[in-house]
């Protein structure tokens, strides 16, 4: 099943817990206080993601060059590539 990946390769700066709005923080009520303070967050396509949301993509041939993935559905999701300590590139994948 071929996978299509779309990205604009735009680096997104990491955000700290304190830079999130109250409603964005509410989505992470499952994280401990310590995890929230140590995590990095990113805004992409109208949503906020944490580096803790993603599964490793190293062993998935279709995701070569990407570090993690997060499924939206069985056939689609979000990809993340860590470029440096403070930024990531994100994209979407669709299996057809």
C-alpha distances in whole Angstrom, upper triangle without the diagonal:
4,7,10,13,16,20,23,24,27,29,30,33,33,35,37,38,41,39,37,39,40,37,34,36,36,32,33,36,34,35,38,41,40,36,37,39,37,34,32,31,29,29,26,25,28,27,29,27,28,27,27,25,22,20,20,17,18,17,13,12,10,13,15,19,18,21,19,17,18,16,17,15,12,10,12,15,17,18,21,22,26,28,31,34,34,31,27,24,22,19,16,12,10,6,6
4,7,10,13,17,20,21,24,26,27,30,31,33,36,37,40,38,36,37,39,36,34,35,36,32,33,36,34,35,38,40,40,36,36,38,36,33,31,30,28,27,24,23,26,26,27,26,27,26,27,24,21,20,20,16,18,16,13,11,8,11,13,16,16,19,18,16,18,16,17,16,14,10,12,14,16,16,19,20,24,26,29,31,32,28,25,22,19,16,14,10,8,6,6
4,6,10,13,17,18,21,22,23,27,27,29,32,33,36,34,32,34,35,33,30,32,32,29,29,33,31,31,35,37,36,33,33,35,33,29,27,26,24,24,20,20,23,22,24,22,24,23,24,21,18,17,17,14,16,15,11,10,7,9,11,14,13,16,15,13,14,13,14,14,12,9,9,11,12,12,15,17,21,22,26,28,28,25,21,18,16,12,10,7,6,4,6
4,7,10,14,15,18,20,21,25,26,28,31,32,35,32,31,32,34,32,29,31,32,28,29,33,32,32,35,37,37,33,32,34,33,29,27,25,22,22,18,17,21,21,22,21,23,22,24,21,19,19,18,15,17,17,14,13,9,10,12,14,13,16,16,14,15,14,15,14,14,10,9,11,12,12,15,16,20,21,25,27,27,23,20,16,14,10,8,6,5,6,8
4,7,10,11,14,16,18,21,22,25,28,29,31,29,28,29,32,29,26,29,30,26,27,30,30,29,33,34,34,30,29,31,29,26,23,22,19,18,15,15,18,18,20,18,20,19,21,19,16,17,17,14,16,17,13,13,9,9,11,11,11,14,13,12,13,13,14,15,15,12,10,10,9,9,11,13,16,17,21,23,23,19,16,12,10,7,6,4,7,9,11
4,7,9,12,14,15,19,21,23,26,28,30,27,26,28,30,28,25,27,29,25,27,30,30,30,33,34,34,30,29,31,29,25,23,21,17,16,13,12,16,17,18,17,20,19,22,19,17,19,19,16,18,20,17,16,13,12,14,13,12,15,15,13,14,15,15,16,17,14,11,11,10,9,12,13,16,17,21,23,22,18,15,11,9,6,5,6,9,12,13
4,5,8,10,12,16,18,20,23,25,27,24,24,26,28,26,23,26,27,25,25,29,29,28,31,32,32,28,27,28,27,23,20,18,15,14,11,11,15,15,17,16,18,18,21,19,17,19,18,16,18,21,18,18,15,13,14,13,11,14,14,13,15,16,16,18,20,17,14,12,10,9,10,11,14,14,17,20,19,15,12,8,7,4,7,9,12,15,17
4,5,9,11,15,17,20,23,25,27,24,23,25,28,27,24,26,28,26,27,30,31,30,33,33,33,30,28,29,28,24,21,19,15,14,11,11,15,16,17,17,20,19,23,21,19,21,21,19,21,24,21,21,18,16,17,15,14,17,17,17,18,19,19,22,23,20,17,16,13,12,12,12,15,14,17,20,18,14,12,8,8,7,10,13,15,19,20
4,6,9,13,15,18,22,24,26,23,23,25,28,27,24,26,28,26,26,30,30,29,31,32,31,28,26,27,25,22,19,17,14,14,12,13,16,17,17,17,18,18,21,20,18,20,19,18,19,22,20,20,17,15,15,12,12,14,15,16,18,20,20,23,24,22,18,16,13,11,10,10,11,10,14,16,15,11,9,6,7,8,11,14,17,20,22
4,6,10,13,15,19,22,23,20,20,23,26,25,22,24,27,24,25,29,29,28,30,30,29,26,25,25,24,21,17,16,12,12,10,12,15,16,16,16,17,17,21,20,19,21,21,20,21,24,23,23,21,18,18,15,14,16,17,17,19,21,21,24,26,24,20,18,14,13,11,11,12,11,13,15,13,10,8,6,8,9,13,16,19,22,25
4,7,9,13,16,19,20,18,18,21,24,24,21,22,25,23,23,27,27,25,28,27,26,24,22,22,21,18,14,13,10,11,10,13,15,16,15,14,15,15,18,18,17,20,19,19,20,24,23,23,21,18,18,15,14,14,15,17,18,21,22,25,27,25,21,18,15,13,10,9,9,8,10,11,9,6,5,5,8,11,14,17,21,24,27
4,6,9,13,15,17,14,15,17,21,20,17,19,22,20,20,23,24,22,24,24,23,21,19,19,18,15,11,10,7,7,8,11,13,13,11,11,12,12,16,16,16,19,19,19,21,24,24,24,23,19,20,17,15,15,15,16,17,20,20,24,26,25,21,18,14,13,10,10,10,10,11,11,8,5,5,6,8,11,14,18,21,25,27
4,6,10,13,14,12,13,16,19,20,16,18,21,20,19,22,23,21,23,22,21,19,17,16,15,13,9,9,7,8,10,14,15,14,12,12,12,12,16,17,17,20,20,21,23,26,26,27,25,22,22,19,17,16,17,18,19,22,22,26,28,27,24,20,17,15,13,12,11,10,10,9,6,4,7,9,11,15,18,21,25,28,31
4,7,10,12,10,11,15,17,18,14,15,18,17,16,19,20,18,19,18,17,15,13,13,12,9,6,6,5,8,11,15,15,13,11,10,9,10,13,14,15,18,19,20,22,25,25,27,26,22,23,20,17,16,16,17,17,21,22,25,27,27,24,20,16,15,12,12,10,11,10,9,5,5,7,11,12,15,18,21,25,28,31
4,7,8,6,7,11,14,15,12,12,15,15,14,17,18,16,17,16,16,14,11,11,11,9,6,5,6,8,12,15,15,13,10,10,9,11,13,15,16,20,21,22,24,28,28,30,28,25,26,23,20,19,18,19,19,22,22,26,28,28,25,21,18,18,15,16,14,15,14,12,9,9,11,14,14,18,20,23,27,30,33
4,5,5,7,11,13,15,12,11,14,14,13,15,17,14,15,13,12,11,8,7,8,7,6,6,9,11,15,18,17,15,11,11,10,11,13,15,17,20,22,24,26,29,29,32,31,27,28,25,22,20,20,21,20,23,24,28,30,30,27,23,20,20,17,18,16,17,16,13,11,12,14,17,18,21,23,26,29,32,36
4,6,6,9,10,12,9,7,11,12,10,12,14,11,12,10,11,10,6,6,8,7,7,7,10,12,16,19,17,15,11,11,10,12,13,15,17,21,22,25,27,30,30,33,32,28,30,28,24,22,21,21,20,23,23,27,30,30,27,24,21,21,19,20,19,20,19,16,14,15,17,19,19,22,24,27,30,33,36
4,6,8,9,12,10,9,12,14,13,14,17,14,15,12,13,13,9,8,11,11,11,10,13,14,18,20,18,16,13,14,13,16,17,18,21,24,26,28,31,34,34,36,35,31,33,30,27,25,24,25,24,26,26,30,33,33,30,26,24,24,22,23,21,23,21,18,16,17,19,22,22,25,27,30,33,36,39
4,7,10,12,10,9,13,14,14,16,18,16,17,15,16,15,12,11,13,12,10,9,10,11,15,17,15,14,11,13,13,15,17,18,20,24,26,28,30,33,33,35,33,30,31,29,26,24,23,23,22,25,25,28,31,32,28,25,22,22,20,21,20,21,20,17,14,15,17,19,19,22,24,28,30,34,37
4,7,8,6,6,10,10,11,13,16,14,16,14,16,15,11,12,14,12,11,8,10,10,13,15,13,11,9,11,11,14,16,16,19,22,25,26,29,32,31,34,32,29,31,28,25,24,22,22,20,23,22,26,29,29,26,22,20,21,19,21,20,22,21,19,16,16,17,19,18,21,23,26,28,32,35
4,5,5,6,9,10,11,13,16,16,17,16,18,17,13,14,17,15,14,12,13,12,15,16,13,12,10,13,14,17,18,18,21,25,27,29,32,35,34,36,34,31,33,31,28,27,25,24,22,24,23,26,30,30,27,24,22,23,22,24,24,25,25,23,20,20,20,22,21,23,24,27,30,33,36
4,5,5,6,9,10,11,14,15,16,14,17,17,13,15,18,16,16,14,15,14,17,19,15,14,12,15,15,19,19,19,22,26,28,30,33,36,35,38,36,33,35,34,30,28,26,25,23,25,23,27,30,31,28,25,23,25,24,27,26,28,27,25,22,23,23,25,23,25,26,29,31,34,37
4,5,5,7,9,10,14,15,17,16,19,18,14,17,19,17,17,14,15,13,16,16,13,11,10,13,15,18,18,17,21,24,27,29,32,34,33,36,34,31,34,32,29,27,25,24,21,22,20,23,27,28,25,22,21,23,23,26,26,28,28,26,23,23,23,24,22,23,24,27,28,31,34
4,5,6,7,10,13,13,15,15,17,15,12,14,16,14,13,10,11,10,13,14,11,8,7,9,11,15,15,14,17,21,24,25,29,31,30,33,31,28,30,29,25,24,21,20,18,19,18,22,25,26,23,20,18,20,19,22,22,24,24,22,20,19,19,20,18,20,21,24,26,29,31
4,5,5,7,10,10,12,11,14,12,9,11,14,12,12,10,12,13,15,17,14,12,9,11,11,14,14,14,17,21,24,26,29,31,31,34,32,29,31,30,26,24,22,21,19,21,20,23,26,28,25,21,20,21,20,23,22,25,24,22,20,20,20,22,20,22,23,26,28,31,34
4,5,5,9,10,12,12,15,14,11,14,17,15,15,13,15,15,17,18,16,13,11,12,13,16,15,15,18,22,25,27,30,32,32,34,33,30,33,32,28,26,23,22,19,20,19,22,26,27,25,22,21,23,22,25,25,28,27,25,23,23,23,24,22,24,24,26,28,31,34
4,6,8,9,12,13,16,14,11,15,16,14,14,12,13,13,15,16,14,10,9,10,10,14,13,11,15,18,21,24,27,29,28,31,29,27,29,28,25,23,20,18,15,17,16,19,22,23,21,18,17,19,19,22,22,25,26,24,22,21,21,22,20,21,21,23,25,27,30
4,5,6,9,10,12,10,8,11,13,11,12,11,13,14,16,18,16,12,10,10,9,12,10,10,14,17,20,22,25,27,27,30,29,26,29,28,24,22,19,18,15,17,17,20,23,25,22,19,18,19,19,21,21,24,24,22,20,20,20,21,20,21,22,24,26,28,31
4,5,8,9,12,11,9,12,14,13,15,14,17,18,20,21,19,16,14,13,12,15,13,13,17,19,23,25,28,30,30,33,32,29,32,31,27,25,22,21,18,20,20,22,25,27,25,22,21,23,22,25,25,28,27,25,24,24,23,25,23,25,25,27,29,31,34
4,7,9,12,10,10,13,14,13,15,15,17,19,21,22,21,17,15,14,12,14,11,11,15,17,20,23,26,28,28,31,30,28,30,30,26,23,20,20,17,18,19,21,23,26,24,21,20,22,21,24,24,27,27,25,24,24,23,25,23,25,25,26,28,30,33
4,7,8,6,6,10,11,10,12,13,16,18,20,22,21,17,14,13,10,12,9,11,14,16,19,22,25,27,27,30,30,27,29,28,25,22,19,19,17,19,20,23,25,27,25,22,20,21,20,22,22,25,24,22,21,22,21,24,22,24,25,26,28,30,34
4,5,5,6,9,10,10,14,15,18,21,23,26,24,21,17,16,13,15,12,14,17,19,21,25,27,29,30,33,33,30,32,31,27,24,22,22,21,23,24,26,28,30,28,25,24,24,23,25,23,26,25,22,22,23,23,26,25,27,28,30,32,34,37
4,5,5,6,9,10,13,14,18,20,23,26,24,21,18,17,14,15,14,16,19,21,24,27,29,31,32,35,35,32,33,32,28,25,23,24,23,25,26,29,31,33,30,27,25,26,24,25,24,26,25,22,21,23,23,26,26,28,29,31,34,36,40
4,5,5,6,9,12,14,18,21,24,27,26,22,19,17,14,14,13,16,18,20,22,26,27,30,31,34,34,31,32,30,27,24,22,24,23,25,27,30,32,33,31,27,25,25,23,24,22,25,23,19,19,21,22,25,25,28,29,31,34,36,40
4,5,5,6,10,12,15,18,21,24,23,19,16,14,10,11,9,12,15,17,18,22,24,26,27,30,30,27,28,27,23,20,19,20,19,22,23,26,28,30,27,24,22,21,19,21,19,22,20,17,17,19,19,22,22,25,26,28,30,32,36
4,6,5,8,9,13,16,18,21,20,17,13,12,9,11,10,12,15,18,20,23,25,28,28,31,31,27,29,27,24,21,19,20,19,22,22,26,28,29,27,23,21,21,19,21,19,22,20,17,16,18,18,21,21,24,25,27,30,32,36
4,6,8,10,14,17,20,23,22,19,15,14,11,12,12,15,17,20,22,25,26,29,30,33,33,29,30,28,25,22,21,22,21,25,25,29,31,32,29,26,23,23,20,21,19,21,19,16,15,17,19,22,22,25,27,29,32,35,38
4,7,10,14,17,20,23,23,20,16,14,10,10,10,14,15,18,19,22,23,26,27,30,30,26,27,25,22,19,18,20,20,23,25,28,30,31,28,24,22,21,18,19,16,19,17,13,13,15,16,20,20,24,25,28,31,33,37
4,7,10,14,16,20,19,16,12,10,7,7,7,10,12,15,16,19,21,24,25,27,27,23,24,22,19,16,15,17,16,20,21,24,26,27,24,21,18,17,15,16,14,16,15,12,12,13,14,17,17,20,22,24,27,29,33
4,7,11,13,17,17,14,10,8,6,6,8,10,12,15,16,18,20,23,24,26,25,22,23,20,17,15,14,16,16,19,20,24,26,26,23,19,16,15,12,13,11,14,12,10,9,10,10,13,14,17,19,22,25,28,31
4,7,10,13,13,10,7,5,4,6,9,10,12,15,17,19,21,24,24,26,25,21,23,21,17,15,14,15,14,17,18,22,24,24,21,17,14,14,12,13,12,14,14,12,10,10,10,12,12,15,17,20,23,26,29
4,6,10,10,8,6,5,6,8,11,11,12,16,17,18,21,24,23,25,23,20,21,19,16,15,14,14,13,16,17,20,23,23,19,15,12,12,10,12,11,13,14,13,10,9,8,10,9,12,14,18,21,24,27
4,7,7,6,4,6,9,11,14,13,14,18,19,20,23,26,25,26,24,21,23,21,18,17,16,15,14,17,16,20,23,22,18,15,12,13,12,14,14,16,16,16,13,11,10,11,10,12,14,17,20,23,26
4,6,5,6,7,11,12,15,13,14,17,19,19,22,24,22,24,21,18,21,19,16,16,15,14,13,15,14,17,20,19,15,12,9,11,10,13,14,15,17,17,15,12,10,9,7,9,10,14,17,20,23
4,6,8,10,14,16,18,15,16,19,21,21,24,26,24,25,22,20,22,21,18,19,17,15,14,15,13,16,19,18,14,12,10,12,13,16,17,19,21,21,19,16,14,12,9,9,10,13,15,19,21
4,7,10,14,16,18,16,17,21,23,23,26,28,26,28,25,23,25,24,21,21,19,17,15,16,14,17,21,20,17,14,12,15,15,18,20,21,22,22,20,17,16,15,12,13,13,16,18,22,24
4,7,10,13,15,12,14,18,20,21,24,26,25,26,24,21,24,23,19,19,17,15,13,14,12,16,19,19,16,13,11,13,14,17,18,20,21,21,18,16,15,14,12,13,13,16,18,21,24
4,7,10,12,10,12,16,18,20,23,25,24,26,24,21,24,22,19,18,15,14,12,15,14,17,21,21,17,14,12,13,13,15,16,18,19,18,16,14,13,14,12,13,14,17,20,23,26
4,7,8,7,9,12,15,16,19,22,21,23,22,19,21,19,16,14,12,11,10,12,12,16,19,19,16,12,10,11,10,13,13,16,17,16,14,13,11,12,10,12,13,16,19,21,25
4,5,5,8,11,13,16,18,21,21,23,22,19,21,19,16,13,11,12,11,14,15,18,20,21,18,14,12,12,10,13,12,15,16,14,13,12,11,13,12,14,16,18,21,23,27
4,5,6,9,10,13,15,18,18,21,20,17,18,17,13,10,9,10,10,14,16,19,20,21,18,15,12,11,9,10,10,13,13,12,12,11,10,12,11,14,16,17,21,23,27
4,6,8,10,13,16,18,19,22,21,18,20,19,15,12,10,11,10,13,15,18,20,21,19,15,13,13,11,13,13,16,17,15,15,15,14,16,14,17,17,19,22,23,27
4,7,10,12,16,18,17,20,19,17,19,18,14,12,9,8,7,10,12,15,16,18,15,12,10,11,10,13,14,17,18,17,17,16,14,15,13,14,15,16,18,20,24
4,7,9,12,14,14,17,16,13,15,15,11,9,5,5,5,9,11,14,15,16,14,10,9,8,8,11,12,15,17,17,17,15,13,13,11,13,13,14,16,18,22
4,6,9,11,11,14,14,12,14,14,11,8,5,5,6,9,13,14,14,15,14,11,11,9,10,12,13,17,18,18,19,18,15,16,14,14,14,14,17,17,21
4,6,8,9,12,13,10,11,12,9,6,4,7,9,12,15,17,17,17,16,13,12,10,10,10,12,15,17,17,19,17,15,15,14,15,15,15,17,18,22
4,6,6,8,9,6,8,9,6,5,5,6,9,12,15,16,15,15,14,12,11,9,9,10,12,15,17,19,20,18,15,14,13,13,13,12,15,15,19
4,6,8,10,7,7,8,7,6,8,10,13,15,19,20,19,18,17,16,15,12,12,11,13,15,17,19,21,19,16,16,16,16,17,15,18,18,21
4,6,9,8,8,11,10,10,10,11,14,16,19,20,18,18,17,17,16,14,15,14,16,19,21,23,24,23,20,19,18,18,18,16,18,17,20
4,6,6,7,10,9,10,10,10,13,13,17,17,15,14,14,14,14,12,13,14,17,19,22,23,25,23,19,18,17,16,15,13,14,13,16
4,5,5,9,10,12,12,12,16,16,19,19,17,15,16,16,16,13,15,15,18,20,23,25,26,24,20,19,18,16,16,13,14,13,16
4,6,9,9,12,12,11,14,14,17,16,15,13,12,13,13,11,13,14,17,19,22,25,26,23,19,17,15,13,12,10,11,10,13
4,6,6,8,8,8,12,13,15,16,15,13,12,11,11,8,10,10,13,15,19,21,22,19,15,13,12,11,11,9,11,12,15
4,6,8,10,11,15,16,19,20,19,17,16,15,14,11,11,10,13,14,18,20,21,19,16,14,14,13,14,12,15,15,18
4,7,10,11,15,17,20,21,21,19,17,16,14,10,9,7,10,11,14,17,18,16,12,11,12,12,14,13,16,17,20
4,6,8,12,14,17,19,18,17,15,13,10,7,6,5,8,10,13,15,16,14,10,9,9,9,11,11,15,16,19
4,7,11,14,17,19,19,18,16,13,11,8,6,5,7,10,12,14,15,13,10,10,10,11,13,13,17,18,22
4,7,10,13,16,16,16,13,10,8,6,5,7,9,12,15,15,16,14,11,11,10,11,11,12,15,16,20
4,7,10,12,12,12,10,7,6,4,6,9,12,15,18,18,19,16,13,12,10,9,9,9,12,13,17
4,7,9,10,11,9,5,5,7,9,12,14,18,20,20,20,18,15,14,11,11,9,10,12,14,17
4,5,7,8,6,4,7,9,12,15,18,21,23,24,24,21,18,17,13,12,10,9,10,11,15
4,7,8,6,4,7,11,14,17,20,23,25,26,25,22,19,18,14,12,10,10,10,12,15
4,5,5,7,10,13,16,20,23,26,28,29,28,26,22,21,17,15,12,10,9,10,12
4,6,8,12,14,18,21,24,27,30,30,30,27,24,22,19,16,13,11,9,9,11
4,7,11,13,17,20,23,26,29,30,29,26,23,21,17,14,11,8,6,5,7
4,7,10,14,17,20,23,26,27,26,23,19,17,14,11,7,5,4,6,9
4,7,10,14,17,20,22,23,23,20,16,14,11,9,6,5,7,9,13
4,7,10,13,16,19,20,19,16,12,11,7,6,5,6,9,12,15
4,7,10,13,16,17,17,14,10,8,5,5,6,7,11,13,17
4,7,9,12,13,13,10,7,6,5,7,9,11,14,17,20
4,6,9,11,12,9,6,5,6,9,12,13,17,19,22
4,6,7,8,7,5,7,9,12,15,17,20,23,26
4,7,8,6,5,7,10,13,17,19,22,25,28
4,6,6,7,10,13,16,20,22,26,28,31
4,6,8,12,15,18,22,24,28,30,33
4,7,11,13,17,20,23,27,30,33
4,7,10,14,17,20,24,26,30
4,6,10,13,16,20,23,26
4,7,11,13,17,20,23
4,7,10,14,17,20
4,7,10,14,16
4,7,10,13
4,7,10
4,6
4
